[in-house]
Structure formats: C-alpha cells, structure tokens
Amino acid sequence: MFVHSGPFHILMNMVSLWVLGPQLERVLGRMRYLALYLVSGVVGNAFAYVVGGGTVFSVGASGAIFGLLGATAVLFRATRTPLGPVIALLVFNLVISFSVAGIDWRAHIGGLVAGGLTAYGLMYAPRDRRGLVQGLTVGGVFALGVLMVVVETARLGG
C-alpha cells in the first residue's frame, strides 16, 4: 500500500487523495478518516491476494483510494447529494482498472467494498452507541481482511 510502481502511479494516487480526501476528512474527522483509508488499503490488498491465489503482486494505494471513492458514495447518499458525479468517477476508474494491463482490479474492488462498508458503519452509527458501532465496524472490516490473508495463506501452504 505504500510502494508505488513509478512517478505517474504515485501522482495519480496523490491527485485522487487531494480530490477525495478533504471532504471525507472534514466529515469523519482525522482518526476515522485515517482508519477508513488504512482498512480499505489492507482489505483491498488482501482481496487481491485471495483472488489472485498468491500469484498477483500488487503495489500502490489504489485499494485505499477506491475505498475513499466507496466512502464518498456512502457520504453522498447519507447527505442526499446527487450521486451522479461520484458514480461517473467510479465507472471511469473501473473501466480503466479492467482495461489497462498491469492494473490490479482486484485491489480496487476489495478497497471499494471495504471503504463502502466501513463508511456505512461510520456514518450511520446510532448516536447513542456511535463509538461502539464505529469501532466494531472498523475492527470488523479489518478482521475480515486479516482472515482472508490467513485462510489464503493456509490454503496455499497445504
């Protein structure tokens, strides 16, 4: 998640962070935003590992970026903001993910799902149990990523 394949790769991820990050950080706060980002990246890479069967080498923060994209969709839905722009951006990025050789679509899909699930738990937590639900959401999605890695590693190891 912290290794990139070249200057253009890191530039695209930084531009995506610049576009998606401030709005989410403002809504979630610094710590929840950081948790969303890290969990999305970990689960994105775990999903790539599981689907690739241990043969895929994935680099970059794209899974985490797709997690932010999924979280932005949840935010737009929660605030009743028209989803058109975020859906267009998502479709555009998915087309690139599946059509350009060398891009790990698995990490993108895993990060997108993890980001959406995490954001849902963070944004829709009931007020009276907000801290508990948010903590369980982040921990649960992270545990899912760890479980995927453990199960796939055991499967590959015999």
CNS distance restraints for C-alpha pairs under 8 A (distance, minus, plus):
assign (resid   1 and name CA) (resid  41 and name CA) 6.19 0.50 0.50
assign (resid   1 and name CA) (resid  42 and name CA) 7.46 0.50 0.50
assign (resid   1 and name CA) (resid  45 and name CA) 7.58 0.50 0.50
assign (resid   1 and name CA) (resid  59 and name CA) 6.00 0.50 0.50
assign (resid   1 and name CA) (resid  60 and name CA) 4.72 0.50 0.50
assign (resid   1 and name CA) (resid  61 and name CA) 4.58 0.50 0.50
assign (resid   1 and name CA) (resid  62 and name CA) 7.70 0.50 0.50
assign (resid   1 and name CA) (resid  63 and name CA) 7.83 0.50 0.50
assign (resid   1 and name CA) (resid  64 and name CA) 7.75 0.50 0.50
assign (resid   2 and name CA) (resid  59 and name CA) 7.50 0.50 0.50
assign (resid   2 and name CA) (resid  60 and name CA) 5.89 0.50 0.50
assign (resid   2 and name CA) (resid  61 and name CA) 6.32 0.50 0.50
assign (resid   3 and name CA) (resid  59 and name CA) 5.57 0.50 0.50
assign (resid   3 and name CA) (resid  60 and name CA) 5.26 0.50 0.50
assign (resid   3 and name CA) (resid  61 and name CA) 7.73 0.50 0.50
assign (resid   4 and name CA) (resid   9 and name CA) 6.26 0.50 0.50
assign (resid   4 and name CA) (resid  10 and name CA) 5.95 0.50 0.50
assign (resid   4 and name CA) (resid  59 and name CA) 5.51 0.50 0.50
assign (resid   4 and name CA) (resid  60 and name CA) 4.59 0.50 0.50
assign (resid   4 and name CA) (resid  61 and name CA) 7.66 0.50 0.50
assign (resid   5 and name CA) (resid   9 and name CA) 6.11 0.50 0.50
assign (resid   5 and name CA) (resid  10 and name CA) 7.62 0.50 0.50
assign (resid   5 and name CA) (resid  59 and name CA) 6.75 0.50 0.50
assign (resid   5 and name CA) (resid  60 and name CA) 7.20 0.50 0.50
assign (resid   6 and name CA) (resid  10 and name CA) 6.49 0.50 0.50
assign (resid   7 and name CA) (resid  11 and name CA) 5.98 0.50 0.50
assign (resid   8 and name CA) (resid  12 and name CA) 6.14 0.50 0.50
assign (resid   9 and name CA) (resid  13 and name CA) 6.45 0.50 0.50
assign (resid   9 and name CA) (resid  60 and name CA) 7.57 0.50 0.50
assign (resid  10 and name CA) (resid  14 and name CA) 6.07 0.50 0.50
assign (resid  10 and name CA) (resid  60 and name CA) 7.45 0.50 0.50
assign (resid  11 and name CA) (resid  15 and name CA) 6.13 0.50 0.50
assign (resid  12 and name CA) (resid  16 and name CA) 6.20 0.50 0.50
assign (resid  13 and name CA) (resid  17 and name CA) 6.20 0.50 0.50
assign (resid  13 and name CA) (resid  61 and name CA) 6.64 0.50 0.50
assign (resid  13 and name CA) (resid  62 and name CA) 6.60 0.50 0.50
assign (resid  13 and name CA) (resid  65 and name CA) 6.94 0.50 0.50
assign (resid  14 and name CA) (resid  18 and name CA) 6.11 0.50 0.50
assign (resid  15 and name CA) (resid  19 and name CA) 6.22 0.50 0.50
assign (resid  16 and name CA) (resid  20 and name CA) 5.96 0.50 0.50
assign (resid  16 and name CA) (resid  21 and name CA) 7.71 0.50 0.50
assign (resid  16 and name CA) (resid  65 and name CA) 6.80 0.50 0.50
assign (resid  17 and name CA) (resid  21 and name CA) 4.95 0.50 0.50
assign (resid  17 and name CA) (resid  22 and name CA) 7.98 0.50 0.50
assign (resid  17 and name CA) (resid  65 and name CA) 6.88 0.50 0.50
assign (resid  18 and name CA) (resid  22 and name CA) 6.86 0.50 0.50
assign (resid  20 and name CA) (resid  24 and name CA) 6.75 0.50 0.50
assign (resid  20 and name CA) (resid  68 and name CA) 6.64 0.50 0.50
assign (resid  20 and name CA) (resid  69 and name CA) 7.07 0.50 0.50
assign (resid  20 and name CA) (resid  72 and name CA) 7.36 0.50 0.50
assign (resid  21 and name CA) (resid  25 and name CA) 5.94 0.50 0.50
assign (resid  21 and name CA) (resid  68 and name CA) 7.32 0.50 0.50
assign (resid  22 and name CA) (resid  26 and name CA) 6.01 0.50 0.50
assign (resid  23 and name CA) (resid  27 and name CA) 6.42 0.50 0.50
assign (resid  24 and name CA) (resid  28 and name CA) 5.90 0.50 0.50
assign (resid  24 and name CA) (resid  29 and name CA) 7.83 0.50 0.50
assign (resid  24 and name CA) (resid  33 and name CA) 6.67 0.50 0.50
assign (resid  24 and name CA) (resid  68 and name CA) 7.79 0.50 0.50
assign (resid  24 and name CA) (resid  71 and name CA) 7.77 0.50 0.50
assign (resid  24 and name CA) (resid  72 and name CA) 6.96 0.50 0.50
assign (resid  24 and name CA) (resid  75 and name CA) 7.93 0.50 0.50
assign (resid  25 and name CA) (resid  29 and name CA) 5.05 0.50 0.50
assign (resid  25 and name CA) (resid  30 and name CA) 5.62 0.50 0.50
assign (resid  25 and name CA) (resid  32 and name CA) 7.87 0.50 0.50
assign (resid  25 and name CA) (resid  33 and name CA) 5.29 0.50 0.50
assign (resid  26 and name CA) (resid  30 and name CA) 7.66 0.50 0.50
assign (resid  28 and name CA) (resid  32 and name CA) 5.58 0.50 0.50
assign (resid  28 and name CA) (resid  33 and name CA) 5.64 0.50 0.50
assign (resid  28 and name CA) (resid 122 and name CA) 7.69 0.50 0.50
assign (resid  28 and name CA) (resid 123 and name CA) 7.87 0.50 0.50
assign (resid  29 and name CA) (resid  33 and name CA) 5.97 0.50 0.50
assign (resid  30 and name CA) (resid  34 and name CA) 6.07 0.50 0.50
assign (resid  31 and name CA) (resid  35 and name CA) 6.13 0.50 0.50
assign (resid  32 and name CA) (resid  36 and name CA) 6.07 0.50 0.50
assign (resid  32 and name CA) (resid 122 and name CA) 7.77 0.50 0.50
assign (resid  33 and name CA) (resid  37 and name CA) 6.18 0.50 0.50
assign (resid  34 and name CA) (resid  38 and name CA) 6.12 0.50 0.50
assign (resid  35 and name CA) (resid  39 and name CA) 5.91 0.50 0.50
assign (resid  35 and name CA) (resid 138 and name CA) 6.95 0.50 0.50
assign (resid  36 and name CA) (resid  40 and name CA) 6.00 0.50 0.50
assign (resid  36 and name CA) (resid  67 and name CA) 7.38 0.50 0.50
assign (resid  36 and name CA) (resid  68 and name CA) 7.50 0.50 0.50
assign (resid  36 and name CA) (resid 115 and name CA) 6.33 0.50 0.50
assign (resid  36 and name CA) (resid 118 and name CA) 6.41 0.50 0.50
assign (resid  36 and name CA) (resid 119 and name CA) 7.11 0.50 0.50
assign (resid  36 and name CA) (resid 138 and name CA) 7.31 0.50 0.50
assign (resid  37 and name CA) (resid  41 and name CA) 6.28 0.50 0.50
assign (resid  37 and name CA) (resid  64 and name CA) 5.25 0.50 0.50
assign (resid  37 and name CA) (resid  65 and name CA) 7.38 0.50 0.50
assign (resid  37 and name CA) (resid  67 and name CA) 6.68 0.50 0.50
assign (resid  37 and name CA) (resid  68 and name CA) 6.66 0.50 0.50
assign (resid  37 and name CA) (resid 115 and name CA) 7.56 0.50 0.50
assign (resid  38 and name CA) (resid  42 and name CA) 6.13 0.50 0.50
assign (resid  38 and name CA) (resid  64 and name CA) 6.56 0.50 0.50
assign (resid  39 and name CA) (resid  43 and name CA) 5.99 0.50 0.50
assign (resid  39 and name CA) (resid  64 and name CA) 7.51 0.50 0.50
assign (resid  39 and name CA) (resid 114 and name CA) 7.12 0.50 0.50
assign (resid  39 and name CA) (resid 115 and name CA) 7.54 0.50 0.50
assign (resid  39 and name CA) (resid 138 and name CA) 7.16 0.50 0.50
assign (resid  39 and name CA) (resid 141 and name CA) 7.01 0.50 0.50
assign (resid  39 and name CA) (resid 142 and name CA) 5.53 0.50 0.50
assign (resid  40 and name CA) (resid  44 and name CA) 5.80 0.50 0.50
assign (resid  40 and name CA) (resid  63 and name CA) 6.13 0.50 0.50
assign (resid  40 and name CA) (resid  64 and name CA) 4.62 0.50 0.50
assign (resid  40 and name CA) (resid  65 and name CA) 7.84 0.50 0.50
assign (resid  40 and name CA) (resid  66 and name CA) 7.67 0.50 0.50
assign (resid  40 and name CA) (resid  67 and name CA) 4.96 0.50 0.50
assign (resid  40 and name CA) (resid  68 and name CA) 7.77 0.50 0.50
assign (resid  40 and name CA) (resid 110 and name CA) 7.51 0.50 0.50
assign (resid  40 and name CA) (resid 111 and name CA) 4.54 0.50 0.50
assign (resid  40 and name CA) (resid 112 and name CA) 7.17 0.50 0.50
assign (resid  40 and name CA) (resid 114 and name CA) 5.17 0.50 0.50
assign (resid  40 and name CA) (resid 115 and name CA) 5.17 0.50 0.50
assign (resid  41 and name CA) (resid  45 and name CA) 6.20 0.50 0.50
assign (resid  41 and name CA) (resid  61 and name CA) 6.35 0.50 0.50
assign (resid  41 and name CA) (resid  62 and name CA) 7.39 0.50 0.50
assign (resid  41 and name CA) (resid  63 and name CA) 4.79 0.50 0.50
assign (resid  41 and name CA) (resid  64 and name CA) 3.88 0.50 0.50
assign (resid  41 and name CA) (resid  65 and name CA) 7.64 0.50 0.50
assign (resid  41 and name CA) (resid  67 and name CA) 7.28 0.50 0.50
assign (resid  41 and name CA) (resid 107 and name CA) 7.90 0.50 0.50
assign (resid  41 and name CA) (resid 111 and name CA) 5.86 0.50 0.50
assign (resid  42 and name CA) (resid  46 and name CA) 6.08 0.50 0.50
assign (resid  42 and name CA) (resid  63 and name CA) 7.79 0.50 0.50
assign (resid  42 and name CA) (resid  64 and name CA) 7.64 0.50 0.50
assign (resid  42 and name CA) (resid 111 and name CA) 7.80 0.50 0.50
assign (resid  42 and name CA) (resid 142 and name CA) 7.35 0.50 0.50
assign (resid  42 and name CA) (resid 145 and name CA) 6.52 0.50 0.50
assign (resid  43 and name CA) (resid  47 and name CA) 5.96 0.50 0.50
assign (resid  43 and name CA) (resid  63 and name CA) 7.77 0.50 0.50
assign (resid  43 and name CA) (resid 107 and name CA) 7.86 0.50 0.50
assign (resid  43 and name CA) (resid 110 and name CA) 5.96 0.50 0.50
assign (resid  43 and name CA) (resid 111 and name CA) 5.97 0.50 0.50
assign (resid  43 and name CA) (resid 114 and name CA) 6.35 0.50 0.50
assign (resid  43 and name CA) (resid 141 and name CA) 7.64 0.50 0.50
assign (resid  43 and name CA) (resid 142 and name CA) 6.74 0.50 0.50
assign (resid  43 and name CA) (resid 144 and name CA) 7.49 0.50 0.50
assign (resid  43 and name CA) (resid 145 and name CA) 4.53 0.50 0.50
assign (resid  43 and name CA) (resid 146 and name CA) 7.74 0.50 0.50
assign (resid  44 and name CA) (resid  48 and name CA) 6.33 0.50 0.50
assign (resid  44 and name CA) (resid  63 and name CA) 4.70 0.50 0.50
assign (resid  44 and name CA) (resid  64 and name CA) 6.95 0.50 0.50
assign (resid  44 and name CA) (resid 106 and name CA) 7.11 0.50 0.50
assign (resid  44 and name CA) (resid 107 and name CA) 4.15 0.50 0.50
assign (resid  44 and name CA) (resid 108 and name CA) 6.21 0.50 0.50
assign (resid  44 and name CA) (resid 109 and name CA) 6.87 0.50 0.50
assign (resid  44 and name CA) (resid 110 and name CA) 4.00 0.50 0.50
assign (resid  44 and name CA) (resid 111 and name CA) 3.97 0.50 0.50
assign (resid  44 and name CA) (resid 112 and name CA) 7.56 0.50 0.50
assign (resid  44 and name CA) (resid 114 and name CA) 7.27 0.50 0.50
assign (resid  44 and name CA) (resid 145 and name CA) 8.00 0.50 0.50
assign (resid  45 and name CA) (resid  49 and name CA) 6.20 0.50 0.50
assign (resid  45 and name CA) (resid  58 and name CA) 7.05 0.50 0.50
assign (resid  45 and name CA) (resid  63 and name CA) 6.73 0.50 0.50
assign (resid  45 and name CA) (resid 106 and name CA) 7.81 0.50 0.50
assign (resid  45 and name CA) (resid 107 and name CA) 5.11 0.50 0.50
assign (resid  45 and name CA) (resid 110 and name CA) 7.23 0.50 0.50
assign (resid  45 and name CA) (resid 111 and name CA) 7.66 0.50 0.50
assign (resid  46 and name CA) (resid  50 and name CA) 6.24 0.50 0.50
assign (resid  46 and name CA) (resid 107 and name CA) 7.62 0.50 0.50
assign (resid  46 and name CA) (resid 110 and name CA) 7.66 0.50 0.50
assign (resid  46 and name CA) (resid 145 and name CA) 5.58 0.50 0.50
assign (resid  46 and name CA) (resid 146 and name CA) 7.32 0.50 0.50
assign (resid  46 and name CA) (resid 148 and name CA) 6.24 0.50 0.50
assign (resid  46 and name CA) (resid 149 and name CA) 5.72 0.50 0.50
assign (resid  47 and name CA) (resid  51 and name CA) 6.03 0.50 0.50
assign (resid  47 and name CA) (resid 106 and name CA) 6.32 0.50 0.50
assign (resid  47 and name CA) (resid 107 and name CA) 6.15 0.50 0.50
assign (resid  47 and name CA) (resid 110 and name CA) 5.27 0.50 0.50
assign (resid  47 and name CA) (resid 145 and name CA) 7.34 0.50 0.50
assign (resid  47 and name CA) (resid 148 and name CA) 7.11 0.50 0.50
assign (resid  48 and name CA) (resid  52 and name CA) 5.64 0.50 0.50
assign (resid  48 and name CA) (resid  56 and name CA) 7.01 0.50 0.50
assign (resid  48 and name CA) (resid  58 and name CA) 7.39 0.50 0.50
assign (resid  48 and name CA) (resid 104 and name CA) 7.43 0.50 0.50
assign (resid  48 and name CA) (resid 105 and name CA) 7.97 0.50 0.50
assign (resid  48 and name CA) (resid 106 and name CA) 4.62 0.50 0.50
assign (resid  48 and name CA) (resid 107 and name CA) 4.93 0.50 0.50
assign (resid  48 and name CA) (resid 110 and name CA) 7.18 0.50 0.50
assign (resid  49 and name CA) (resid  53 and name CA) 5.90 0.50 0.50
assign (resid  49 and name CA) (resid  54 and name CA) 5.24 0.50 0.50
assign (resid  49 and name CA) (resid  55 and name CA) 7.53 0.50 0.50
assign (resid  49 and name CA) (resid  56 and name CA) 6.50 0.50 0.50
assign (resid  49 and name CA) (resid 149 and name CA) 7.13 0.50 0.50
assign (resid  49 and name CA) (resid 152 and name CA) 7.63 0.50 0.50
assign (resid  50 and name CA) (resid  54 and name CA) 6.73 0.50 0.50
assign (resid  50 and name CA) (resid 148 and name CA) 6.60 0.50 0.50
assign (resid  50 and name CA) (resid 149 and name CA) 6.91 0.50 0.50
assign (resid  50 and name CA) (resid 152 and name CA) 5.77 0.50 0.50
assign (resid  51 and name CA) (resid 106 and name CA) 7.00 0.50 0.50
assign (resid  52 and name CA) (resid  56 and name CA) 5.16 0.50 0.50
assign (resid  52 and name CA) (resid 106 and name CA) 7.89 0.50 0.50
assign (resid  53 and name CA) (resid 152 and name CA) 7.30 0.50 0.50
assign (resid  53 and name CA) (resid 156 and name CA) 7.66 0.50 0.50
assign (resid  54 and name CA) (resid 152 and name CA) 7.81 0.50 0.50
assign (resid  54 and name CA) (resid 153 and name CA) 7.96 0.50 0.50
assign (resid  54 and name CA) (resid 156 and name CA) 7.52 0.50 0.50
assign (resid  58 and name CA) (resid 104 and name CA) 6.37 0.50 0.50
assign (resid  58 and name CA) (resid 107 and name CA) 7.57 0.50 0.50
assign (resid  61 and name CA) (resid  65 and name CA) 6.20 0.50 0.50
assign (resid  62 and name CA) (resid  66 and name CA) 6.03 0.50 0.50
assign (resid  62 and name CA) (resid 107 and name CA) 7.03 0.50 0.50
assign (resid  62 and name CA) (resid 108 and name CA) 6.13 0.50 0.50
assign (resid  62 and name CA) (resid 111 and name CA) 7.77 0.50 0.50
assign (resid  63 and name CA) (resid  67 and name CA) 6.17 0.50 0.50
assign (resid  63 and name CA) (resid 107 and name CA) 4.85 0.50 0.50
assign (resid  63 and name CA) (resid 108 and name CA) 4.56 0.50 0.50
assign (resid  63 and name CA) (resid 109 and name CA) 7.35 0.50 0.50
assign (resid  63 and name CA) (resid 110 and name CA) 6.67 0.50 0.50
assign (resid  63 and name CA) (resid 111 and name CA) 4.19 0.50 0.50
assign (resid  63 and name CA) (resid 112 and name CA) 6.89 0.50 0.50
assign (resid  64 and name CA) (resid  68 and name CA) 6.41 0.50 0.50
assign (resid  64 and name CA) (resid 108 and name CA) 7.93 0.50 0.50
assign (resid  64 and name CA) (resid 111 and name CA) 5.57 0.50 0.50
assign (resid  64 and name CA) (resid 112 and name CA) 7.83 0.50 0.50
assign (resid  64 and name CA) (resid 115 and name CA) 7.63 0.50 0.50
assign (resid  65 and name CA) (resid  69 and name CA) 6.36 0.50 0.50
assign (resid  65 and name CA) (resid 111 and name CA) 7.42 0.50 0.50
assign (resid  66 and name CA) (resid  70 and name CA) 6.18 0.50 0.50
assign (resid  66 and name CA) (resid 108 and name CA) 5.63 0.50 0.50
assign (resid  66 and name CA) (resid 109 and name CA) 7.46 0.50 0.50
assign (resid  66 and name CA) (resid 111 and name CA) 5.36 0.50 0.50
assign (resid  66 and name CA) (resid 112 and name CA) 4.68 0.50 0.50
assign (resid  66 and name CA) (resid 115 and name CA) 7.22 0.50 0.50
assign (resid  67 and name CA) (resid  71 and name CA) 6.11 0.50 0.50
assign (resid  67 and name CA) (resid 108 and name CA) 7.93 0.50 0.50
assign (resid  67 and name CA) (resid 111 and name CA) 4.56 0.50 0.50
assign (resid  67 and name CA) (resid 112 and name CA) 4.29 0.50 0.50
assign (resid  67 and name CA) (resid 113 and name CA) 6.88 0.50 0.50
assign (resid  67 and name CA) (resid 114 and name CA) 6.14 0.50 0.50
assign (resid  67 and name CA) (resid 115 and name CA) 3.68 0.50 0.50
assign (resid  67 and name CA) (resid 116 and name CA) 6.53 0.50 0.50
assign (resid  68 and name CA) (resid  72 and name CA) 6.01 0.50 0.50
assign (resid  68 and name CA) (resid 112 and name CA) 7.43 0.50 0.50
assign (resid  68 and name CA) (resid 115 and name CA) 5.96 0.50 0.50
assign (resid  69 and name CA) (resid  73 and name CA) 6.41 0.50 0.50
assign (resid  69 and name CA) (resid  86 and name CA) 7.44 0.50 0.50
assign (resid  69 and name CA) (resid  90 and name CA) 7.01 0.50 0.50
assign (resid  69 and name CA) (resid 112 and name CA) 6.74 0.50 0.50
assign (resid  69 and name CA) (resid 115 and name CA) 7.45 0.50 0.50
assign (resid  70 and name CA) (resid  74 and name CA) 6.46 0.50 0.50
assign (resid  70 and name CA) (resid 112 and name CA) 5.03 0.50 0.50
assign (resid  70 and name CA) (resid 113 and name CA) 6.81 0.50 0.50
assign (resid  70 and name CA) (resid 114 and name CA) 7.97 0.50 0.50
assign (resid  70 and name CA) (resid 115 and name CA) 5.23 0.50 0.50
assign (resid  70 and name CA) (resid 116 and name CA) 4.48 0.50 0.50
assign (resid  70 and name CA) (resid 119 and name CA) 7.80 0.50 0.50
assign (resid  71 and name CA) (resid  75 and name CA) 6.09 0.50 0.50
assign (resid  71 and name CA) (resid 112 and name CA) 8.00 0.50 0.50
assign (resid  71 and name CA) (resid 115 and name CA) 5.28 0.50 0.50
assign (resid  71 and name CA) (resid 116 and name CA) 4.86 0.50 0.50
assign (resid  71 and name CA) (resid 117 and name CA) 7.98 0.50 0.50
assign (resid  71 and name CA) (resid 118 and name CA) 7.55 0.50 0.50
assign (resid  71 and name CA) (resid 119 and name CA) 5.03 0.50 0.50
assign (resid  71 and name CA) (resid 120 and name CA) 7.55 0.50 0.50
assign (resid  72 and name CA) (resid  76 and name CA) 6.06 0.50 0.50
assign (resid  72 and name CA) (resid  86 and name CA) 7.18 0.50 0.50
assign (resid  73 and name CA) (resid  77 and name CA) 6.18 0.50 0.50
assign (resid  73 and name CA) (resid  83 and name CA) 6.74 0.50 0.50
assign (resid  73 and name CA) (resid  86 and name CA) 6.17 0.50 0.50
assign (resid  73 and name CA) (resid  87 and name CA) 7.48 0.50 0.50
assign (resid  73 and name CA) (resid 116 and name CA) 7.53 0.50 0.50
assign (resid  74 and name CA) (resid  78 and name CA) 6.06 0.50 0.50
assign (resid  74 and name CA) (resid 116 and name CA) 6.32 0.50 0.50
assign (resid  74 and name CA) (resid 119 and name CA) 6.43 0.50 0.50
assign (resid  74 and name CA) (resid 120 and name CA) 6.29 0.50 0.50
assign (resid  75 and name CA) (resid  79 and name CA) 6.11 0.50 0.50
assign (resid  75 and name CA) (resid 119 and name CA) 7.60 0.50 0.50
assign (resid  75 and name CA) (resid 123 and name CA) 7.40 0.50 0.50
assign (resid  76 and name CA) (resid  80 and name CA) 5.78 0.50 0.50
assign (resid  76 and name CA) (resid  81 and name CA) 4.70 0.50 0.50
assign (resid  76 and name CA) (resid  82 and name CA) 6.71 0.50 0.50
assign (resid  76 and name CA) (resid  83 and name CA) 6.14 0.50 0.50
assign (resid  77 and name CA) (resid  81 and name CA) 6.21 0.50 0.50
assign (resid  77 and name CA) (resid  82 and name CA) 7.63 0.50 0.50
assign (resid  77 and name CA) (resid  83 and name CA) 6.95 0.50 0.50
assign (resid  78 and name CA) (resid 123 and name CA) 7.52 0.50 0.50
assign (resid  78 and name CA) (resid 124 and name CA) 7.95 0.50 0.50
assign (resid  83 and name CA) (resid  87 and name CA) 5.99 0.50 0.50
assign (resid  84 and name CA) (resid  88 and name CA) 6.03 0.50 0.50
assign (resid  85 and name CA) (resid  89 and name CA) 6.21 0.50 0.50
assign (resid  86 and name CA) (resid  90 and name CA) 6.03 0.50 0.50
assign (resid  87 and name CA) (resid  91 and name CA) 6.02 0.50 0.50
assign (resid  88 and name CA) (resid  92 and name CA) 6.06 0.50 0.50
assign (resid  89 and name CA) (resid  93 and name CA) 6.16 0.50 0.50
assign (resid  90 and name CA) (resid  94 and name CA) 6.07 0.50 0.50
assign (resid  91 and name CA) (resid  95 and name CA) 6.09 0.50 0.50
assign (resid  92 and name CA) (resid  96 and name CA) 6.43 0.50 0.50
assign (resid  93 and name CA) (resid  97 and name CA) 6.05 0.50 0.50
assign (resid  94 and name CA) (resid  98 and name CA) 6.18 0.50 0.50
assign (resid  94 and name CA) (resid 105 and name CA) 7.74 0.50 0.50
assign (resid  95 and name CA) (resid  99 and name CA) 5.96 0.50 0.50
assign (resid  96 and name CA) (resid 100 and name CA) 5.72 0.50 0.50
assign (resid  97 and name CA) (resid 103 and name CA) 5.78 0.50 0.50
assign (resid  97 and name CA) (resid 104 and name CA) 6.89 0.50 0.50
assign (resid  97 and name CA) (resid 105 and name CA) 5.14 0.50 0.50
assign (resid  97 and name CA) (resid 108 and name CA) 7.53 0.50 0.50
assign (resid  98 and name CA) (resid 103 and name CA) 7.50 0.50 0.50
assign (resid  98 and name CA) (resid 105 and name CA) 6.05 0.50 0.50
assign (resid 104 and name CA) (resid 108 and name CA) 6.83 0.50 0.50
assign (resid 105 and name CA) (resid 109 and name CA) 6.20 0.50 0.50
assign (resid 106 and name CA) (resid 110 and name CA) 6.10 0.50 0.50
assign (resid 107 and name CA) (resid 111 and name CA) 5.90 0.50 0.50
assign (resid 108 and name CA) (resid 112 and name CA) 6.00 0.50 0.50
assign (resid 109 and name CA) (resid 113 and name CA) 6.23 0.50 0.50
assign (resid 110 and name CA) (resid 114 and name CA) 6.09 0.50 0.50
assign (resid 111 and name CA) (resid 115 and name CA) 5.84 0.50 0.50
assign (resid 112 and name CA) (resid 116 and name CA) 6.12 0.50 0.50
assign (resid 113 and name CA) (resid 117 and name CA) 6.12 0.50 0.50
assign (resid 114 and name CA) (resid 118 and name CA) 5.96 0.50 0.50
assign (resid 114 and name CA) (resid 141 and name CA) 6.63 0.50 0.50
assign (resid 115 and name CA) (resid 119 and name CA) 5.89 0.50 0.50
assign (resid 116 and name CA) (resid 120 and name CA) 6.06 0.50 0.50
assign (resid 117 and name CA) (resid 121 and name CA) 6.45 0.50 0.50
assign (resid 117 and name CA) (resid 137 and name CA) 7.97 0.50 0.50
assign (resid 117 and name CA) (resid 141 and name CA) 7.59 0.50 0.50
assign (resid 118 and name CA) (resid 122 and name CA) 6.19 0.50 0.50
assign (resid 118 and name CA) (resid 137 and name CA) 5.98 0.50 0.50
assign (resid 118 and name CA) (resid 138 and name CA) 6.02 0.50 0.50
assign (resid 118 and name CA) (resid 141 and name CA) 6.76 0.50 0.50
assign (resid 119 and name CA) (resid 123 and name CA) 5.83 0.50 0.50
assign (resid 120 and name CA) (resid 124 and name CA) 5.70 0.50 0.50
assign (resid 120 and name CA) (resid 125 and name CA) 7.89 0.50 0.50
assign (resid 121 and name CA) (resid 125 and name CA) 5.62 0.50 0.50
assign (resid 121 and name CA) (resid 133 and name CA) 6.73 0.50 0.50
assign (resid 121 and name CA) (resid 134 and name CA) 5.79 0.50 0.50
assign (resid 121 and name CA) (resid 137 and name CA) 5.53 0.50 0.50
assign (resid 121 and name CA) (resid 138 and name CA) 7.91 0.50 0.50
assign (resid 122 and name CA) (resid 130 and name CA) 7.98 0.50 0.50
assign (resid 122 and name CA) (resid 133 and name CA) 7.56 0.50 0.50
assign (resid 122 and name CA) (resid 134 and name CA) 5.03 0.50 0.50
assign (resid 122 and name CA) (resid 137 and name CA) 7.22 0.50 0.50
assign (resid 125 and name CA) (resid 129 and name CA) 7.02 0.50 0.50
assign (resid 125 and name CA) (resid 130 and name CA) 5.04 0.50 0.50
assign (resid 125 and name CA) (resid 133 and name CA) 5.80 0.50 0.50
assign (resid 125 and name CA) (resid 134 and name CA) 6.47 0.50 0.50
assign (resid 126 and name CA) (resid 130 and name CA) 5.36 0.50 0.50
assign (resid 126 and name CA) (resid 133 and name CA) 7.68 0.50 0.50
assign (resid 129 and name CA) (resid 133 and name CA) 6.10 0.50 0.50
assign (resid 130 and name CA) (resid 134 and name CA) 5.93 0.50 0.50
assign (resid 131 and name CA) (resid 135 and name CA) 5.96 0.50 0.50
assign (resid 132 and name CA) (resid 136 and name CA) 6.06 0.50 0.50
assign (resid 133 and name CA) (resid 137 and name CA) 5.98 0.50 0.50
assign (resid 134 and name CA) (resid 138 and name CA) 6.26 0.50 0.50
assign (resid 135 and name CA) (resid 139 and name CA) 5.99 0.50 0.50
assign (resid 136 and name CA) (resid 140 and name CA) 5.59 0.50 0.50
assign (resid 137 and name CA) (resid 141 and name CA) 6.10 0.50 0.50
assign (resid 138 and name CA) (resid 142 and name CA) 6.10 0.50 0.50
assign (resid 139 and name CA) (resid 143 and name CA) 5.93 0.50 0.50
assign (resid 140 and name CA) (resid 144 and name CA) 6.16 0.50 0.50
assign (resid 141 and name CA) (resid 145 and name CA) 6.53 0.50 0.50
assign (resid 142 and name CA) (resid 146 and name CA) 6.40 0.50 0.50
assign (resid 143 and name CA) (resid 147 and name CA) 5.95 0.50 0.50
assign (resid 144 and name CA) (resid 148 and name CA) 6.18 0.50 0.50
assign (resid 145 and name CA) (resid 149 and name CA) 6.47 0.50 0.50
assign (resid 146 and name CA) (resid 150 and name CA) 6.19 0.50 0.50
assign (resid 147 and name CA) (resid 151 and name CA) 6.02 0.50 0.50
assign (resid 148 and name CA) (resid 152 and name CA) 6.05 0.50 0.50
assign (resid 149 and name CA) (resid 153 and name CA) 5.90 0.50 0.50
assign (resid 150 and name CA) (resid 154 and name CA) 6.10 0.50 0.50
assign (resid 151 and name CA) (resid 155 and name CA) 6.09 0.50 0.50
assign (resid 152 and name CA) (resid 156 and name CA) 6.10 0.50 0.50
assign (resid 153 and name CA) (resid 157 and name CA) 5.98 0.50 0.50
assign (resid 154 and name CA) (resid 158 and name CA) 6.32 0.50 0.50
